[in-house]
Structures are given as C-alpha cells and as structure tokens.
Amino acid sequence: MNRIFESFSDYNILIIGDVMVDAYAWGKVDRISPEAPVPIFSCSSRENRLGGAANVALNIKSLGANPILCSVIGNDARGKDFVKLLSEIQQEQSGIVVSSHRRTTVKTRFISNNQHVIRIDEEDTHELADETETDFIEHVLNIIDSQKIHAIVFEDYDKGLITKKLIETITEKAKQMAIPVLVDPKKRHYSDYKNVTLFKPNFKEFLEGSNLSLEKGDFDGLFRAAKQFQSEMGVDKLLITLSELGVFISNENTFEHIPAVVRKIADVSGAGDTVISVATLCLTAGMNAAEIAAISNLAGGLVCEIPVVVPIDKEQLLRESLKLYSEN
C-alpha cells in the first residue's frame, strides 16, 4: 500500500470541468430581524476556497500527483480571486481560459455553529458559445499532445463548460492514446459519456439518468441495472456512491458493495470530488475494482468530518487504508 501511494507522484492527471470559488462567511445567528421573520446572521469572518473541478485538482495535488486543470472562468473580479487561489497553492494555470462571455461561478455558504444557514450561488449555466467551445477544445487537445497524461477526469457540475462535442472529441483522443477516462457526471450530459473507463454517479443521479426505480439497499437489482447500463454505454467500471450505505462498484462481471465507515458527519460538500480524485489515482496505479471502491469510500468519509470543503489528507488516508487491509 505504501508503494502504491508513493507512485501517485508519478502521474499527470488532466481535469476538465466547471470550476468555482467556494466562499464562506462565518458567524452566528442569535436573533430574528425586526423587519421580517428571518434570522440575522452576524458575520465575523470570510474565506475563499477552490471549488468544483478545482477541488478535484486540489485533492489530486494533496495526494502527491500533478493536476492539470482545464476550465473557463469569467473576466471578472471573482475570476481574479480564483486565479489568486491557484497561485497560492502553486497550481499550474496553463489550462485555464478567461472569457468575457461568462461569470465566474461563486457559491457562498453562511455557516453558524458548524451548520450551513444558507447558500447563495452566482453563476451562468448556459453552454459555451461556439467560438469559445472550439478554442477550449483545441486548447485541451494541445495540452494532451504536449504532455504525458496518465488519466483524464471529467468533473461535471452542469455549469455549461462540458458540452457533447467536448466529451466526444476528448474521449476519442483519449482512446487513440490509451488514456483512461473517468467521469463524475451530471444529468444534462449523462448519456453522452460513452466508452469511458470509470463512471461515478451518486445513487440519485444513476436512477434519474437511467430512468430506474430501485431501493437503495437492493444490490442485486442495482447490479442488474449496472450491467445493462455498462453494456449500452461501453463503461468499464461503474462506481455509485450511496451516502450512508457506502459505495457500489461493478465491472460488469461482478460487483462489490463497500459499507460506509461510521463517522461524525459535519459537511458532505466536496465528498464526491474526493471520491473521484482517489478513484482516479487508484485506477491509474493499477488497483482492482474492490480496492478502488474501498479506498475511495474511506476518503469520502474522512472529508465529511470537516465543516468546509477540504482536500483529502494523504497520510491520514494511507493510515486508514493500512488499518482497513490489516483488519481484513
């Protein structure tokens, strides 16, 4: 296990997806407004963090690999905040395109006593304009041609960056170069991700995207649905997160259900980013489906113990992984 974790530093991971600024306002709520029956939030501090696909890059970097983040941000003040955040962690910015046709996505969470009070989203969700889409695709292809890429991740937050043309062009390029492709999908382009290596929806997304009705604990029924989905879509591995029930992974011939580890949950935000990040590096390192699912499940649980979006701690994950396999 130590050797596998050490190997993460050998990999360049290309991440394509919607990026955003995760803004936090910390404070307390202890009275109701006299102007309307709403709580008054007394703000004591604010903080900006990298969010969306940038949080995947942060996780990949935290695990020791080299993330190459490709996205489009707005030519606005929040875009400058985003670039500053990248600079602070010394993250390569060659894949970031600035556009005057979009706003930089910002999610502002107001937190009191480690609980979310409200979230405010500022964003554009329309797809890229044709010219911007063409330029961005060419930009990504140039990066793939100029660097050794070990895996490609599509991190889809449904904000408009990822289009059908982008998916088809990049997956075809990856197939030609034998680069594994992993997907964290959303509904808009759910059925466009054909012939990918690993597909990671949550349970709700899988049911909605496949027009199914299943009980969450019906693993035999889930496996039947998984096999059909994988056959129709050409998906090698299907990894479904099940929140309190852990994760499910199918490679079409067999499946594994990995139960959740009991933890004190403070915030589930960003857990999916962590799962796809860990799954990517485990797959790239040659782990089998059960190992990918087990370690990704551990990682997703660990980051849920903290009341903000944070990347996984590599040393903590290694300790937990060694403990898991020593017990089994």
Secondary structure, 3 states (H helix, E strand, C coil): CHHHHHHHHHCEEEEEECEEEEEEEEEEEEEECCCCCCEEEEEEEEEEEEEEHHHHHHHHHHCCCEEEEEEEEECCHHHHHHHHHHHHCCCCCCCEEEECCCCCEEEEEEEECCEEEEEEEECCCCCCCHHHHHHHHHHHHHHHHHCCCCEEEEECCCCCCCCHHHHHHHHHHHHHCCCCEEEECCCCCHHHCCCCCEECCEHHHHHHHHCCCCCCCCHHHHHHHHHHHHHHHCCCEEEEECHHHCEEEECCCCEEEECCCCCCCCCCCCHHHHHHHHHHHHHHCCCCHHHHHHHHHHHHHHHCCCCCCCCCCHHHHHHHHHHHHHHC
